[in-house]
Amino acid sequence: MERKIRGKDVSEAQIDEWVAEAERGYDVEELRKRAIGRPGRGAEPSQVVPVRLTTEELAAVMARAEREHMNRSEAIRAAIAEWSHAA
């Protein structure tokens, strides 16, 4: 059976190593210190705002994002920033 994580092959030896690590147990306090989720964008948590776009609107956003070497979220934030500063 072929196993992959993020497109990379995972060997049986690696799986065995992860199993052994899990069976030894984890330091709960150390795990709690790790950041969970995406990194913050500011001092306070960001708000998730669902927005509905037509196929054409999304295609336009994606085309602009690709031209400017941005991901979709970055492009939408840039557009909002430009629009909100124009007011």
N, C-alpha and C positions, 0 to 999 in steps of 0.2 A: 504494500500500500504506500503510495506516494504522499508525503506530508510536506506542506509548505506553510510558512508564516510570512506574510507580506511578500509573497512571490519567491521566497528563498527556501531551498530544500532544508528540511530538518531531519537529522539522522536519528536512528534508534538510540545511539550513544547519547545524543543531546537530550532526548526524551528521558532516558534512564537517569541522567544527571539531574534533570528537573524534578523527577519523582523522588530521588534520594534527598534532594534539598528540601522538598516539601515534607517528606517524612521526618526529617530532622527537626522541623518546626521553624517558625519565623519569630523574630523579635517584634512583638506587637507595637511597642513604643517606637521602634525604628520605622515601621510601616506607617505609623500615624504622622511621622515627620515629613514623609514624602508628599509633595504637592499632588492633589487629585484634580483631574480635569485640565482644561486648557489654561495657559498662562493668562493672567489678568491683563487688561488693557489700561487700567488706571487704578486709582486708590480704592475704588469701590467695585463690586461685581458689576459686570455688564448685563444689560437687559437683552433678552432674546425677543425679537419682534418678527413674528411670521408675516410675510408679505406675499400676496398672490400676484404673479406676473404672467402675461400671455406668453405663448411660445416665441413670438416676435420680440417682445421686450427682453426676455431672458437671452435670446440669441444676440441681441444688440449689446446687452451687458457683457456677455461672454466674449464677443468680438472685441469690444473696447478693452476688456481686461487682458485679453491675449496680446493685443497691440502694445499695451503698457506694461506687460510682464507682471500682472497682478493676478491674484486669485479672485473668485467671485465676490467674496466678502469684502476684500480690500477695495475692489472697484465700486461696490455699492456704498461703502463708507466714504470713499473719496467723492462720489457724486452727491451724497447727502451733505458733506462738509462744504462743497462748492455752492450748492443750492442754499444752505442755511446762512452762509456768509454774504450772500447776495441780497438778503432781505433788508 
